[in-house]
Amino acid sequence: MQLGFVIDHSRCIGCHACTVACKQENEVPLGKFRTWVKYVETGSFPQVKRSFAVLRCNQCTNAPCVEICPVSALEKRRDGIVDVDPDACIGCKACMQGCPYDALYLNEDTGTAEKCHFCAHRTERGLAPACAIVCPTEAIVPGDFDDPRSVVSTLKREHGLKARKVEAGTGPNVFYREVNDAAIDPLLTNTSGGYLWAQQIRGPQLDAQSFEALERKAQARTVYDVAHAPLWGWKITAYLFAKSLAAGIFLMGVAWRSAETVTATSLAFFFLAVTLVVLVADLKRPERFLYILLRPNWRSWLAKGSFILLGYSVLLSVLLALAIAGARPPQALEWGLLGVTSVLAVSSAAYTGFLFRQAKGRVLWMRRAYPLELVVQAGVGGGAALLLLAAAKGEAASDVGALRWAFLAAVVAHLVFALAAGAEAPRGREEEYRRALDLVKRGPWAKRHLGLGIGVGHGIPLALIVALPGSAPALAAAALLALLGLWIEKDVLVRAGQAMPIS
């Protein structure tokens, strides 16, 4: 059984009755929507045409929200409905990043995710969803796509129905009849011209649309839509930054000479603790954090990553305890312990790249080589931190020769990744990725990315190390600038990745 909808836009009059009925039936909070009507306009005065699109959860066959949720709070039911268990949700917002349709929202009162669930409480009693009942033109047709005799199956079979963003591989189960392509494809329209009856929220998303309007002429103008604010901000930047340092300090220490020392291991452990604190602080239900360990969804890289961080923290604790006690295990055991810890350090750095691949709503994050890039970023952050540690201890530049060149190699590798980002588009979504990347290379984030992230964070450190290899102050300055550049690069990716409209 696969319940879904056919939205017949040869009938839809854009009256919003479905939106109002849904909010009333499901007690949807003010400012949030489970279904909404988008208006787009095409043409020029006096030949202007307005089209509507009823947008909602697509009850996907391969639902990315179910896959990315770390605590199995979302499930694909036997009837095909994708539903949320509010008693299990931890408010991590990963499901919202995973959805390419803007279908989920966060209930600020409960701190949990909510979405269209096909009015499951009505469906289970043999009743149609509230939106379908209230539609005055019967434009919303619910039914079972697995039943070849159903109305929706007949419509799908006999008419040229369309679906939203099929290239994301989600298998959507909401189909549209006679819909304007621009109404269901956000790449074909632009919102910067202003809305009917509403003021647009100023910020990164509007800046991105204003840049897009200068770059290319859209087929249509979005003149009415609901707001979808960015979900992740500085806390996720801090999480990525601290995690790079936690992994990189240990890895660069192993490559150099200080992994076994109390100071270096303590520093790695400190940044790992910061990583976990920031990660928990970003949850809307932080008291439920242990649900990740108690009821993990093993398909989610957020759940896998939590166990990787836990294992890494345990081994760092063992190394730290041995270093403080001055105990030295047999060489084979010592090398084995360092090796396993190094593997977990690499995994700690890299797993977010796989998590971001599951965020199918944010194509800029889905770059194919990002896991490896995160390991390189860990090398930059760890090398910079150890160089600053050496400078604080008064060590001469000659004492950190190997570390200096390892740090230099990491900075160069990171620069190569930054320059080659255009070749990392996820398959099937190249155009969407290219336009998102333009925001970073030439759009609202170009100054931060090229000027600070690349210029100050990469170029100046390279120049200082090459020109003044024997200067301890130059090495310290290069390390500080590299850390600044690393923070900026992570922050730009987090924020720019959420700027392109996806609905």
DAHUGI-V846658 format. One record per backbone hydrogen bond with DSSP energy under -0.5 kcal/mol. CO is the residue of the C=O (numbers start at 1). NH is the residue of the N-H. If there is no record, write none. Layout:
BEGIN
co=CO nh=NH
co=CO nh=NH
END
This chain:
BEGIN
co=2 nh=145
co=4 nh=143
co=5 nh=175
co=6 nh=8
co=6 nh=141
co=7 nh=9
co=7 nh=177
co=8 nh=11
co=8 nh=12
co=16 nh=20
co=17 nh=21
co=18 nh=22
co=19 nh=23
co=20 nh=24
co=21 nh=25
co=22 nh=26
co=23 nh=27
co=23 nh=28
co=29 nh=32
co=34 nh=57
co=36 nh=38
co=36 nh=55
co=38 nh=53
co=39 nh=223
co=39 nh=224
co=40 nh=51
co=41 nh=221
co=42 nh=49
co=44 nh=47
co=46 nh=48
co=47 nh=44
co=49 nh=42
co=51 nh=40
co=53 nh=38
co=53 nh=55
co=55 nh=36
co=58 nh=173
co=60 nh=63
co=61 nh=63
co=63 nh=67
co=64 nh=68
co=65 nh=69
co=69 nh=72
co=70 nh=297
co=73 nh=85
co=75 nh=77
co=75 nh=83
co=77 nh=80
co=79 nh=3
co=81 nh=77
co=81 nh=83
co=83 nh=75
co=84 nh=86
co=85 nh=88
co=85 nh=89
co=90 nh=285
co=91 nh=284
co=93 nh=97
co=94 nh=98
co=95 nh=99
co=97 nh=361
co=99 nh=102
co=105 nh=107
co=105 nh=114
co=106 nh=108
co=107 nh=111
co=107 nh=112
co=112 nh=107
co=114 nh=105
co=117 nh=120
co=119 nh=122
co=119 nh=123
co=120 nh=124
co=122 nh=125
co=122 nh=127
co=123 nh=126
co=129 nh=132
co=129 nh=133
co=130 nh=134
co=131 nh=135
co=135 nh=138
co=139 nh=8
co=139 nh=141
co=140 nh=142
co=141 nh=6
co=143 nh=4
co=143 nh=145
co=144 nh=147
co=146 nh=148
co=147 nh=150
co=150 nh=154
co=151 nh=155
co=152 nh=156
co=153 nh=157
co=154 nh=158
co=155 nh=159
co=159 nh=161
co=162 nh=176
co=165 nh=168
co=166 nh=169
co=170 nh=62
co=171 nh=61
co=173 nh=5
co=175 nh=7
co=176 nh=162
co=177 nh=9
co=180 nh=183
co=180 nh=184
co=181 nh=184
co=181 nh=185
co=184 nh=186
co=185 nh=188
co=186 nh=189
co=188 nh=219
co=188 nh=220
co=190 nh=222
co=191 nh=194
co=198 nh=195
co=200 nh=202
co=203 nh=207
co=204 nh=208
co=205 nh=209
co=206 nh=210
co=207 nh=211
co=208 nh=212
co=209 nh=213
co=210 nh=214
co=211 nh=215
co=212 nh=216
co=216 nh=218
co=220 nh=190
co=221 nh=41
co=221 nh=223
co=223 nh=196
co=224 nh=39
co=233 nh=236
co=233 nh=237
co=234 nh=238
co=235 nh=239
co=236 nh=240
co=237 nh=241
co=238 nh=242
co=239 nh=243
co=240 nh=244
co=241 nh=245
co=242 nh=246
co=243 nh=247
co=244 nh=248
co=245 nh=249
co=246 nh=250
co=247 nh=251
co=248 nh=252
co=249 nh=253
co=250 nh=254
co=251 nh=255
co=252 nh=256
co=253 nh=258
co=253 nh=259
co=258 nh=261
co=261 nh=265
co=262 nh=266
co=263 nh=267
co=264 nh=268
co=265 nh=269
co=266 nh=270
co=267 nh=271
co=268 nh=272
co=269 nh=273
co=270 nh=274
co=271 nh=275
co=272 nh=276
co=273 nh=277
co=274 nh=278
co=275 nh=279
co=276 nh=280
co=277 nh=281
co=278 nh=282
co=280 nh=283
co=283 nh=286
co=285 nh=288
co=286 nh=289
co=288 nh=291
co=289 nh=292
co=290 nh=293
co=290 nh=294
co=291 nh=295
co=296 nh=298
co=297 nh=300
co=300 nh=304
co=301 nh=305
co=302 nh=306
co=303 nh=307
co=304 nh=308
co=305 nh=309
co=306 nh=310
co=307 nh=311
co=308 nh=312
co=309 nh=313
co=310 nh=314
co=311 nh=315
co=312 nh=316
co=313 nh=317
co=314 nh=318
co=315 nh=319
co=316 nh=320
co=317 nh=321
co=318 nh=322
co=319 nh=323
co=320 nh=324
co=321 nh=325
co=322 nh=326
co=322 nh=327
co=330 nh=334
co=331 nh=335
co=332 nh=336
co=333 nh=337
co=334 nh=338
co=335 nh=339
co=336 nh=340
co=337 nh=341
co=338 nh=342
co=339 nh=343
co=340 nh=344
co=341 nh=345
co=342 nh=346
co=343 nh=347
co=344 nh=348
co=345 nh=349
co=346 nh=350
co=347 nh=351
co=350 nh=353
co=350 nh=354
co=351 nh=354
co=351 nh=355
co=352 nh=356
co=353 nh=357
co=354 nh=358
co=355 nh=358
co=355 nh=359
co=356 nh=359
co=358 nh=360
co=359 nh=362
co=361 nh=363
co=362 nh=365
co=363 nh=366
co=364 nh=367
co=367 nh=370
co=369 nh=373
co=370 nh=374
co=371 nh=375
co=372 nh=376
co=373 nh=377
co=374 nh=378
co=375 nh=379
co=376 nh=380
co=377 nh=381
co=378 nh=382
co=379 nh=383
co=380 nh=384
co=381 nh=385
co=382 nh=386
co=383 nh=387
co=384 nh=388
co=385 nh=389
co=386 nh=390
co=387 nh=391
co=388 nh=392
co=389 nh=393
co=390 nh=395
co=391 nh=394
co=396 nh=399
co=397 nh=400
co=398 nh=401
co=400 nh=404
co=401 nh=405
co=402 nh=406
co=403 nh=407
co=404 nh=408
co=405 nh=409
co=406 nh=410
co=407 nh=411
co=408 nh=412
co=409 nh=413
co=410 nh=414
co=411 nh=415
co=412 nh=416
co=413 nh=417
co=414 nh=418
co=415 nh=419
co=416 nh=420
co=418 nh=421
co=420 nh=423
co=421 nh=424
co=424 nh=368
co=426 nh=429
co=429 nh=433
co=430 nh=434
co=431 nh=435
co=432 nh=436
co=433 nh=437
co=434 nh=438
co=435 nh=439
co=436 nh=439
co=436 nh=440
co=437 nh=440
co=437 nh=441
co=438 nh=442
co=438 nh=443
co=439 nh=445
co=443 nh=446
co=445 nh=449
co=446 nh=450
co=446 nh=451
co=447 nh=451
co=447 nh=452
co=448 nh=452
co=448 nh=453
co=449 nh=454
co=450 nh=455
co=451 nh=456
co=452 nh=457
co=454 nh=458
co=454 nh=459
co=455 nh=460
co=456 nh=461
co=458 nh=462
co=459 nh=463
co=460 nh=464
co=461 nh=465
co=462 nh=466
co=463 nh=467
co=464 nh=468
co=468 nh=471
co=470 nh=472
co=471 nh=475
co=472 nh=476
co=473 nh=477
co=474 nh=478
co=475 nh=479
co=476 nh=480
co=477 nh=481
co=478 nh=482
co=479 nh=483
co=480 nh=484
co=481 nh=485
co=482 nh=486
co=483 nh=487
co=484 nh=488
co=485 nh=489
co=486 nh=490
co=487 nh=491
co=488 nh=492
co=489 nh=493
co=490 nh=494
co=491 nh=495
co=492 nh=496
co=493 nh=497
co=495 nh=498
co=496 nh=499
co=496 nh=500
END
